[in-house]
Amino acid sequence: MGSIGLPELLVVLAVVLLVFGVGRIARVGGELGKGVSAFREGLREGQEAPSEKDSTEKKDDTPAA
């Protein structure tokens, strides 16, 4: 069995366009793009959180008098 080539991909794309229509595919593409950007933003926030947490923990470790 071989891999999927360009002609097969074009046939699949044509069938998808016939079934769903251009408008729905554009909407799904837009939503997918928004989801990817939200995912990337979440990753960036997750990487920033530990450094902020470390700095606040150091301030909170001082003993109270």
mmCIF file of the N, C-alpha and C atoms, coordinates in Angstrom:
data_MODEL
# 
_entry.id   MODEL 
# 
loop_
_atom_site.group_PDB 
_atom_site.id 
_atom_site.type_symbol 
_atom_site.label_atom_id 
_atom_site.label_alt_id 
_atom_site.label_comp_id 
_atom_site.label_asym_id 
_atom_site.label_entity_id 
_atom_site.label_seq_id 
_atom_site.pdbx_PDB_ins_code 
_atom_site.Cartn_x 
_atom_site.Cartn_y 
_atom_site.Cartn_z 
_atom_site.occupancy 
_atom_site.B_iso_or_equiv 
_atom_site.pdbx_formal_charge 
_atom_site.auth_seq_id 
_atom_site.auth_comp_id 
_atom_site.auth_asym_id 
_atom_site.auth_atom_id 
_atom_site.pdbx_PDB_model_num 
ATOM 1   N N  . MET A 1 1  ? 0.846   -1.167 0.000  1.00 0.00 ? 1  MET A N  1 
ATOM 2   C CA . MET A 1 1  ? 0.000   0.000  0.000  1.00 0.00 ? 1  MET A CA 1 
ATOM 3   C C  . MET A 1 1  ? 0.897   1.238  0.000  1.00 0.00 ? 1  MET A C  1 
ATOM 4   N N  . GLY A 1 2  ? 0.528   2.200  -0.807 1.00 0.00 ? 2  GLY A N  1 
ATOM 5   C CA . GLY A 1 2  ? 1.314   3.423  -0.912 1.00 0.00 ? 2  GLY A CA 1 
ATOM 6   C C  . GLY A 1 2  ? 0.729   4.539  -0.079 1.00 0.00 ? 2  GLY A C  1 
ATOM 7   N N  . SER A 1 3  ? 1.425   5.631  -0.093 1.00 0.00 ? 3  SER A N  1 
ATOM 8   C CA . SER A 1 3  ? 0.948   6.789  0.655  1.00 0.00 ? 3  SER A CA 1 
ATOM 9   C C  . SER A 1 3  ? -0.012  7.602  -0.211 1.00 0.00 ? 3  SER A C  1 
ATOM 10  N N  . ILE A 1 4  ? -0.674  8.546  0.394  1.00 0.00 ? 4  ILE A N  1 
ATOM 11  C CA . ILE A 1 4  ? -1.636  9.383  -0.326 1.00 0.00 ? 4  ILE A CA 1 
ATOM 12  C C  . ILE A 1 4  ? -0.864  10.457 -1.080 1.00 0.00 ? 4  ILE A C  1 
ATOM 13  N N  . GLY A 1 5  ? -1.132  10.575 -2.355 1.00 0.00 ? 5  GLY A N  1 
ATOM 14  C CA . GLY A 1 5  ? -0.453  11.549 -3.191 1.00 0.00 ? 5  GLY A CA 1 
ATOM 15  C C  . GLY A 1 5  ? -1.313  12.768 -3.440 1.00 0.00 ? 5  GLY A C  1 
ATOM 16  N N  . LEU A 1 6  ? -0.821  13.654 -4.285 1.00 0.00 ? 6  LEU A N  1 
ATOM 17  C CA . LEU A 1 6  ? -1.519  14.896 -4.590 1.00 0.00 ? 6  LEU A CA 1 
ATOM 18  C C  . LEU A 1 6  ? -2.867  14.658 -5.283 1.00 0.00 ? 6  LEU A C  1 
ATOM 19  N N  . PRO A 1 7  ? -2.961  13.764 -6.268 1.00 0.00 ? 7  PRO A N  1 
ATOM 20  C CA . PRO A 1 7  ? -4.277  13.550 -6.901 1.00 0.00 ? 7  PRO A CA 1 
ATOM 21  C C  . PRO A 1 7  ? -5.341  13.056 -5.919 1.00 0.00 ? 7  PRO A C  1 
ATOM 22  N N  . GLU A 1 8  ? -4.946  12.187 -5.001 1.00 0.00 ? 8  GLU A N  1 
ATOM 23  C CA . GLU A 1 8  ? -5.904  11.689 -4.016 1.00 0.00 ? 8  GLU A CA 1 
ATOM 24  C C  . GLU A 1 8  ? -6.357  12.794 -3.072 1.00 0.00 ? 8  GLU A C  1 
ATOM 25  N N  . LEU A 1 9  ? -5.419  13.656 -2.671 1.00 0.00 ? 9  LEU A N  1 
ATOM 26  C CA . LEU A 1 9  ? -5.772  14.772 -1.803 1.00 0.00 ? 9  LEU A CA 1 
ATOM 27  C C  . LEU A 1 9  ? -6.728  15.735 -2.491 1.00 0.00 ? 9  LEU A C  1 
ATOM 28  N N  . LEU A 1 10 ? -6.543  15.969 -3.772 1.00 0.00 ? 10 LEU A N  1 
ATOM 29  C CA . LEU A 1 10 ? -7.438  16.845 -4.519 1.00 0.00 ? 10 LEU A CA 1 
ATOM 30  C C  . LEU A 1 10 ? -8.845  16.265 -4.602 1.00 0.00 ? 10 LEU A C  1 
ATOM 31  N N  . VAL A 1 11 ? -8.950  14.955 -4.786 1.00 0.00 ? 11 VAL A N  1 
ATOM 32  C CA . VAL A 1 11 ? -10.263 14.303 -4.831 1.00 0.00 ? 11 VAL A CA 1 
ATOM 33  C C  . VAL A 1 11 ? -10.950 14.420 -3.473 1.00 0.00 ? 11 VAL A C  1 
ATOM 34  N N  . VAL A 1 12 ? -10.220 14.199 -2.401 1.00 0.00 ? 12 VAL A N  1 
ATOM 35  C CA . VAL A 1 12 ? -10.793 14.308 -1.059 1.00 0.00 ? 12 VAL A CA 1 
ATOM 36  C C  . VAL A 1 12 ? -11.243 15.738 -0.800 1.00 0.00 ? 12 VAL A C  1 
ATOM 37  N N  . LEU A 1 13 ? -10.445 16.719 -1.198 1.00 0.00 ? 13 LEU A N  1 
ATOM 38  C CA . LEU A 1 13 ? -10.805 18.117 -1.021 1.00 0.00 ? 13 LEU A CA 1 
ATOM 39  C C  . LEU A 1 13 ? -12.075 18.457 -1.796 1.00 0.00 ? 13 LEU A C  1 
ATOM 40  N N  . ALA A 1 14 ? -12.203 17.957 -3.014 1.00 0.00 ? 14 ALA A N  1 
ATOM 41  C CA . ALA A 1 14 ? -13.395 18.216 -3.817 1.00 0.00 ? 14 ALA A CA 1 
ATOM 42  C C  . ALA A 1 14 ? -14.639 17.613 -3.162 1.00 0.00 ? 14 ALA A C  1 
ATOM 43  N N  . VAL A 1 15 ? -14.522 16.420 -2.625 1.00 0.00 ? 15 VAL A N  1 
ATOM 44  C CA . VAL A 1 15 ? -15.655 15.775 -1.964 1.00 0.00 ? 15 VAL A CA 1 
ATOM 45  C C  . VAL A 1 15 ? -16.050 16.547 -0.710 1.00 0.00 ? 15 VAL A C  1 
ATOM 46  N N  . VAL A 1 16 ? -15.069 16.994 0.058  1.00 0.00 ? 16 VAL A N  1 
ATOM 47  C CA . VAL A 1 16 ? -15.353 17.764 1.271  1.00 0.00 ? 16 VAL A CA 1 
ATOM 48  C C  . VAL A 1 16 ? -16.054 19.064 0.908  1.00 0.00 ? 16 VAL A C  1 
ATOM 49  N N  . LEU A 1 17 ? -15.606 19.734 -0.148 1.00 0.00 ? 17 LEU A N  1 
ATOM 50  C CA . LEU A 1 17 ? -16.258 20.973 -0.580 1.00 0.00 ? 17 LEU A CA 1 
ATOM 51  C C  . LEU A 1 17 ? -17.695 20.725 -1.007 1.00 0.00 ? 17 LEU A C  1 
ATOM 52  N N  . LEU A 1 18 ? -17.945 19.628 -1.688 1.00 0.00 ? 18 LEU A N  1 
ATOM 53  C CA . LEU A 1 18 ? -19.308 19.313 -2.109 1.00 0.00 ? 18 LEU A CA 1 
ATOM 54  C C  . LEU A 1 18 ? -20.216 18.999 -0.925 1.00 0.00 ? 18 LEU A C  1 
ATOM 55  N N  . VAL A 1 19 ? -19.690 18.291 0.045  1.00 0.00 ? 19 VAL A N  1 
ATOM 56  C CA . VAL A 1 19 ? -20.505 17.875 1.176  1.00 0.00 ? 19 VAL A CA 1 
ATOM 57  C C  . VAL A 1 19 ? -20.781 19.044 2.131  1.00 0.00 ? 19 VAL A C  1 
ATOM 58  N N  . PHE A 1 20 ? -19.763 19.782 2.489  1.00 0.00 ? 20 PHE A N  1 
ATOM 59  C CA . PHE A 1 20 ? -19.912 20.810 3.518  1.00 0.00 ? 20 PHE A CA 1 
ATOM 60  C C  . PHE A 1 20 ? -20.140 22.208 2.964  1.00 0.00 ? 20 PHE A C  1 
ATOM 61  N N  . GLY A 1 21 ? -19.634 22.512 1.807  1.00 0.00 ? 21 GLY A N  1 
ATOM 62  C CA . GLY A 1 21 ? -19.753 23.857 1.256  1.00 0.00 ? 21 GLY A CA 1 
ATOM 63  C C  . GLY A 1 21 ? -18.626 24.755 1.719  1.00 0.00 ? 21 GLY A C  1 
ATOM 64  N N  . VAL A 1 22 ? -18.400 25.808 0.959  1.00 0.00 ? 22 VAL A N  1 
ATOM 65  C CA . VAL A 1 22 ? -17.276 26.700 1.228  1.00 0.00 ? 22 VAL A CA 1 
ATOM 66  C C  . VAL A 1 22 ? -17.499 27.490 2.516  1.00 0.00 ? 22 VAL A C  1 
ATOM 67  N N  . GLY A 1 23 ? -18.714 27.926 2.770  1.00 0.00 ? 23 GLY A N  1 
ATOM 68  C CA . GLY A 1 23 ? -18.993 28.744 3.956  1.00 0.00 ? 23 GLY A CA 1 
ATOM 69  C C  . GLY A 1 23 ? -18.706 28.021 5.249  1.00 0.00 ? 23 GLY A C  1 
ATOM 70  N N  . ARG A 1 24 ? -19.146 26.788 5.346  1.00 0.00 ? 24 ARG A N  1 
ATOM 71  C CA . ARG A 1 24 ? -18.934 26.026 6.573  1.00 0.00 ? 24 ARG A CA 1 
ATOM 72  C C  . ARG A 1 24 ? -17.453 25.712 6.765  1.00 0.00 ? 24 ARG A C  1 
ATOM 73  N N  . ILE A 1 25 ? -16.750 25.411 5.696  1.00 0.00 ? 25 ILE A N  1 
ATOM 74  C CA . ILE A 1 25 ? -15.322 25.112 5.805  1.00 0.00 ? 25 ILE A CA 1 
ATOM 75  C C  . ILE A 1 25 ? -14.561 26.356 6.258  1.00 0.00 ? 25 ILE A C  1 
ATOM 76  N N  . ALA A 1 26 ? -14.946 27.534 5.739  1.00 0.00 ? 26 ALA A N  1 
ATOM 77  C CA . ALA A 1 26 ? -14.293 28.774 6.162  1.00 0.00 ? 26 ALA A CA 1 
ATOM 78  C C  . ALA A 1 26 ? -14.532 29.029 7.645  1.00 0.00 ? 26 ALA A C  1 
ATOM 79  N N  . ARG A 1 27 ? -15.747 28.765 8.107  1.00 0.00 ? 27 ARG A N  1 
ATOM 80  C CA . ARG A 1 27 ? -16.067 28.942 9.531  1.00 0.00 ? 27 ARG A CA 1 
ATOM 81  C C  . ARG A 1 27 ? -15.246 27.994 10.405 1.00 0.00 ? 27 ARG A C  1 
ATOM 82  N N  . VAL A 1 28 ? -15.165 26.751 9.972  1.00 0.00 ? 28 VAL A N  1 
ATOM 83  C CA . VAL A 1 28 ? -14.399 25.767 10.745 1.00 0.00 ? 28 VAL A CA 1 
ATOM 84  C C  . VAL A 1 28 ? -12.922 26.150 10.762 1.00 0.00 ? 28 VAL A C  1 
ATOM 85  N N  . GLY A 1 29 ? -12.408 26.629 9.633  1.00 0.00 ? 29 GLY A N  1 
ATOM 86  C CA . GLY A 1 29 ? -11.012 27.062 9.585  1.00 0.00 ? 29 GLY A CA 1 
ATOM 87  C C  . GLY A 1 29 ? -10.753 28.225 10.513 1.00 0.00 ? 29 GLY A C  1 
ATOM 88  N N  . GLY A 1 30 ? -11.679 29.166 10.562 1.00 0.00 ? 30 GLY A N  1 
ATOM 89  C CA . GLY A 1 30 ? -11.535 30.303 11.471 1.00 0.00 ? 30 GLY A CA 1 
ATOM 90  C C  . GLY A 1 30 ? -11.547 29.876 12.922 1.00 0.00 ? 30 GLY A C  1 
ATOM 91  N N  . GLU A 1 31 ? -12.460 28.981 13.262 1.00 0.00 ? 31 GLU A N  1 
ATOM 92  C CA . GLU A 1 31 ? -12.531 28.480 14.635 1.00 0.00 ? 31 GLU A CA 1 
ATOM 93  C C  . GLU A 1 31 ? -11.283 27.688 14.994 1.00 0.00 ? 31 GLU A C  1 
ATOM 94  N N  . LEU A 1 32 ? -10.773 26.932 14.047 1.00 0.00 ? 32 LEU A N  1 
ATOM 95  C CA . LEU A 1 32 ? -9.545  26.178 14.287 1.00 0.00 ? 32 LEU A CA 1 
ATOM 96  C C  . LEU A 1 32 ? -8.379  27.126 14.538 1.00 0.00 ? 32 LEU A C  1 
ATOM 97  N N  . GLY A 1 33 ? -8.296  28.202 13.767 1.00 0.00 ? 33 GLY A N  1 
ATOM 98  C CA . GLY A 1 33 ? -7.246  29.187 13.972 1.00 0.00 ? 33 GLY A CA 1 
ATOM 99  C C  . GLY A 1 33 ? -7.345  29.851 15.336 1.00 0.00 ? 33 GLY A C  1 
ATOM 100 N N  . LYS A 1 34 ? -8.564  30.181 15.765 1.00 0.00 ? 34 LYS A N  1 
ATOM 101 C CA . LYS A 1 34 ? -8.755  30.782 17.086 1.00 0.00 ? 34 LYS A CA 1 
ATOM 102 C C  . LYS A 1 34 ? -8.351  29.801 18.184 1.00 0.00 ? 34 LYS A C  1 
ATOM 103 N N  . GLY A 1 35 ? -8.673  28.539 17.982 1.00 0.00 ? 35 GLY A N  1 
ATOM 104 C CA . GLY A 1 35 ? -8.315  27.524 18.970 1.00 0.00 ? 35 GLY A CA 1 
ATOM 105 C C  . GLY A 1 35 ? -6.817  27.349 19.090 1.00 0.00 ? 35 GLY A C  1 
ATOM 106 N N  . VAL A 1 36 ? -6.121  27.364 17.961 1.00 0.00 ? 36 VAL A N  1 
ATOM 107 C CA . VAL A 1 36 ? -4.669  27.214 17.975 1.00 0.00 ? 36 VAL A CA 1 
ATOM 108 C C  . VAL A 1 36 ? -4.024  28.413 18.672 1.00 0.00 ? 36 VAL A C  1 
ATOM 109 N N  . SER A 1 37 ? -4.515  29.618 18.372 1.00 0.00 ? 37 SER A N  1 
ATOM 110 C CA . SER A 1 37 ? -3.932  30.798 19.010 1.00 0.00 ? 37 SER A CA 1 
ATOM 111 C C  . SER A 1 37 ? -4.210  30.803 20.513 1.00 0.00 ? 37 SER A C  1 
ATOM 112 N N  . ALA A 1 38 ? -5.377  30.355 20.930 1.00 0.00 ? 38 ALA A N  1 
ATOM 113 C CA . ALA A 1 38 ? -5.677  30.268 22.359 1.00 0.00 ? 38 ALA A CA 1 
ATOM 114 C C  . ALA A 1 38 ? -4.792  29.221 23.037 1.00 0.00 ? 38 ALA A C  1 
ATOM 115 N N  . PHE A 1 39 ? -4.528  28.126 22.341 1.00 0.00 ? 39 PHE A N  1 
ATOM 116 C CA . PHE A 1 39 ? -3.655  27.087 22.872 1.00 0.00 ? 39 PHE A CA 1 
ATOM 117 C C  . PHE A 1 39 ? -2.241  27.626 23.060 1.00 0.00 ? 39 PHE A C  1 
ATOM 118 N N  . ARG A 1 40 ? -1.734  28.338 22.058 1.00 0.00 ? 40 ARG A N  1 
ATOM 119 C CA . ARG A 1 40 ? -0.391  28.909 22.162 1.00 0.00 ? 40 ARG A CA 1 
ATOM 120 C C  . ARG A 1 40 ? -0.310  29.926 23.297 1.00 0.00 ? 40 ARG A C  1 
ATOM 121 N N  . GLU A 1 41 ? -1.346  30.734 23.454 1.00 0.00 ? 41 GLU A N  1 
ATOM 122 C CA . GLU A 1 41 ? -1.372  31.725 24.534 1.00 0.00 ? 41 GLU A CA 1 
ATOM 123 C C  . GLU A 1 41 ? -1.369  31.026 25.888 1.00 0.00 ? 41 GLU A C  1 
ATOM 124 N N  . GLY A 1 42 ? -2.106  29.942 25.995 1.00 0.00 ? 42 GLY A N  1 
ATOM 125 C CA . GLY A 1 42 ? -2.120  29.171 27.233 1.00 0.00 ? 42 GLY A CA 1 
ATOM 126 C C  . GLY A 1 42 ? -0.765  28.573 27.547 1.00 0.00 ? 42 GLY A C  1 
ATOM 127 N N  . LEU A 1 43 ? -0.058  28.118 26.517 1.00 0.00 ? 43 LEU A N  1 
ATOM 128 C CA . LEU A 1 43 ? 1.289   27.586 26.732 1.00 0.00 ? 43 LEU A CA 1 
ATOM 129 C C  . LEU A 1 43 ? 2.222   28.679 27.237 1.00 0.00 ? 43 LEU A C  1 
ATOM 130 N N  . ARG A 1 44 ? 2.109   29.873 26.660 1.00 0.00 ? 44 ARG A N  1 
ATOM 131 C CA . ARG A 1 44 ? 2.966   30.971 27.101 1.00 0.00 ? 44 ARG A CA 1 
ATOM 132 C C  . ARG A 1 44 ? 2.661   31.354 28.548 1.00 0.00 ? 44 ARG A C  1 
ATOM 133 N N  . GLU A 1 45 ? 1.379   31.384 28.910 1.00 0.00 ? 45 GLU A N  1 
ATOM 134 C CA . GLU A 1 45 ? 1.004   31.714 30.284 1.00 0.00 ? 45 GLU A CA 1 
ATOM 135 C C  . GLU A 1 45 ? 1.489   30.637 31.249 1.00 0.00 ? 45 GLU A C  1 
ATOM 136 N N  . GLY A 1 46 ? 1.468   29.397 30.816 1.00 0.00 ? 46 GLY A N  1 
ATOM 137 C CA . GLY A 1 46 ? 1.939   28.299 31.657 1.00 0.00 ? 46 GLY A CA 1 
ATOM 138 C C  . GLY A 1 46 ? 3.427   28.365 31.904 1.00 0.00 ? 46 GLY A C  1 
ATOM 139 N N  . GLN A 1 47 ? 4.181   28.856 30.940 1.00 0.00 ? 47 GLN A N  1 
ATOM 140 C CA . GLN A 1 47 ? 5.625   28.984 31.122 1.00 0.00 ? 47 GLN A CA 1 
ATOM 141 C C  . GLN A 1 47 ? 5.964   30.173 31.997 1.00 0.00 ? 47 GLN A C  1 
ATOM 142 N N  . GLU A 1 48 ? 5.153   31.212 31.975 1.00 0.00 ? 48 GLU A N  1 
ATOM 143 C CA . GLU A 1 48 ? 5.414   32.393 32.787 1.00 0.00 ? 48 GLU A CA 1 
ATOM 144 C C  . GLU A 1 48 ? 5.012   32.175 34.242 1.00 0.00 ? 48 GLU A C  1 
ATOM 145 N N  . ALA A 1 49 ? 4.045   31.338 34.508 1.00 0.00 ? 49 ALA A N  1 
ATOM 146 C CA . ALA A 1 49 ? 3.511   31.159 35.851 1.00 0.00 ? 49 ALA A CA 1 
ATOM 147 C C  . ALA A 1 49 ? 4.549   30.651 36.858 1.00 0.00 ? 49 ALA A C  1 
ATOM 148 N N  . PRO A 1 50 ? 5.387   29.660 36.551 1.00 0.00 ? 50 PRO A N  1 
ATOM 149 C CA . PRO A 1 50 ? 6.333   29.192 37.566 1.00 0.00 ? 50 PRO A CA 1 
ATOM 150 C C  . PRO A 1 50 ? 7.320   30.277 38.004 1.00 0.00 ? 50 PRO A C  1 
ATOM 151 N N  . SER A 1 51 ? 7.776   31.119 37.104 1.00 0.00 ? 51 SER A N  1 
ATOM 152 C CA . SER A 1 51 ? 8.734   32.155 37.496 1.00 0.00 ? 51 SER A CA 1 
ATOM 153 C C  . SER A 1 51 ? 8.069   33.178 38.409 1.00 0.00 ? 51 SER A C  1 
ATOM 154 N N  . GLU A 1 52 ? 6.807   33.511 38.143 1.00 0.00 ? 52 GLU A N  1 
ATOM 155 C CA . GLU A 1 52 ? 6.090   34.426 39.019 1.00 0.00 ? 52 GLU A CA 1 
ATOM 156 C C  . GLU A 1 52 ? 5.825   33.780 40.372 1.00 0.00 ? 52 GLU A C  1 
ATOM 157 N N  . LYS A 1 53 ? 5.524   32.494 40.361 1.00 0.00 ? 53 LYS A N  1 
ATOM 158 C CA . LYS A 1 53 ? 5.247   31.777 41.595 1.00 0.00 ? 53 LYS A CA 1 
ATOM 159 C C  . LYS A 1 53 ? 6.503   31.699 42.458 1.00 0.00 ? 53 LYS A C  1 
ATOM 160 N N  . ASP A 1 54 ? 7.661   31.454 41.848 1.00 0.00 ? 54 ASP A N  1 
ATOM 161 C CA . ASP A 1 54 ? 8.912   31.385 42.594 1.00 0.00 ? 54 ASP A CA 1 
ATOM 162 C C  . ASP A 1 54 ? 9.228   32.711 43.275 1.00 0.00 ? 54 ASP A C  1 
ATOM 163 N N  . SER A 1 55 ? 8.996   33.819 42.577 1.00 0.00 ? 55 SER A N  1 
ATOM 164 C CA . SER A 1 55 ? 9.313   35.119 43.164 1.00 0.00 ? 55 SER A CA 1 
ATOM 165 C C  . SER A 1 55 ? 8.375   35.440 44.322 1.00 0.00 ? 55 SER A C  1 
ATOM 166 N N  . THR A 1 56 ? 7.122   35.027 44.244 1.00 0.00 ? 56 THR A N  1 
ATOM 167 C CA . THR A 1 56 ? 6.200   35.297 45.356 1.00 0.00 ? 56 THR A CA 1 
ATOM 168 C C  . THR A 1 56 ? 6.477   34.370 46.527 1.00 0.00 ? 56 THR A C  1 
ATOM 169 N N  . GLU A 1 57 ? 6.917   33.151 46.268 1.00 0.00 ? 57 GLU A N  1 
ATOM 170 C CA . GLU A 1 57 ? 7.228   32.228 47.354 1.00 0.00 ? 57 GLU A CA 1 
ATOM 171 C C  . GLU A 1 57 ? 8.422   32.718 48.155 1.00 0.00 ? 57 GLU A C  1 
ATOM 172 N N  . LYS A 1 58 ? 9.397   33.302 47.500 1.00 0.00 ? 58 LYS A N  1 
ATOM 173 C CA . LYS A 1 58 ? 10.566  33.799 48.205 1.00 0.00 ? 58 LYS A CA 1 
ATOM 174 C C  . LYS A 1 58 ? 10.186  34.947 49.133 1.00 0.00 ? 58 LYS A C  1 
ATOM 175 N N  . LYS A 1 59 ? 9.253   35.773 48.708 1.00 0.00 ? 59 LYS A N  1 
ATOM 176 C CA . LYS A 1 59 ? 8.814   36.882 49.542 1.00 0.00 ? 59 LYS A CA 1 
ATOM 177 C C  . LYS A 1 59 ? 7.983   36.372 50.719 1.00 0.00 ? 59 LYS A C  1 
ATOM 178 N N  . ASP A 1 60 ? 7.214   35.308 50.522 1.00 0.00 ? 60 ASP A N  1 
ATOM 179 C CA . ASP A 1 60 ? 6.331   34.790 51.560 1.00 0.00 ? 60 ASP A CA 1 
ATOM 180 C C  . ASP A 1 60 ? 7.073   33.928 52.579 1.00 0.00 ? 60 ASP A C  1 
ATOM 181 N N  . ASP A 1 61 ? 8.305   33.501 52.297 1.00 0.00 ? 61 ASP A N  1 
ATOM 182 C CA . ASP A 1 61 ? 9.044   32.620 53.187 1.00 0.00 ? 61 ASP A CA 1 
ATOM 183 C C  . ASP A 1 61 ? 9.646   33.339 54.386 1.00 0.00 ? 61 ASP A C  1 
ATOM 184 N N  . THR A 1 62 ? 9.611   34.633 54.404 1.00 0.00 ? 62 THR A N  1 
ATOM 185 C CA . THR A 1 62 ? 10.189  35.356 55.540 1.00 0.00 ? 62 THR A CA 1 
ATOM 186 C C  . THR A 1 62 ? 9.336   35.120 56.773 1.00 0.00 ? 62 THR A C  1 
ATOM 187 N N  . PRO A 1 63 ? 9.956   34.825 57.895 1.00 0.00 ? 63 PRO A N  1 
ATOM 188 C CA . PRO A 1 63 ? 9.163   34.552 59.110 1.00 0.00 ? 63 PRO A CA 1 
ATOM 189 C C  . PRO A 1 63 ? 8.507   35.811 59.641 1.00 0.00 ? 63 PRO A C  1 
ATOM 190 N N  . ALA A 1 64 ? 7.304   35.632 60.121 1.00 0.00 ? 64 ALA A N  1 
ATOM 191 C CA . ALA A 1 64 ? 6.557   36.761 60.677 1.00 0.00 ? 64 ALA A CA 1 
ATOM 192 C C  . ALA A 1 64 ? 6.996   36.971 62.130 1.00 0.00 ? 64 ALA A C  1 
ATOM 193 N N  . ALA A 1 65 ? 7.102   38.226 62.546 1.00 0.00 ? 65 ALA A N  1 
ATOM 194 C CA . ALA A 1 65 ? 7.566   38.521 63.908 1.00 0.00 ? 65 ALA A CA 1 
ATOM 195 C C  . ALA A 1 65 ? 6.446   38.571 64.895 1.00 0.00 ? 65 ALA A C  1 
# 
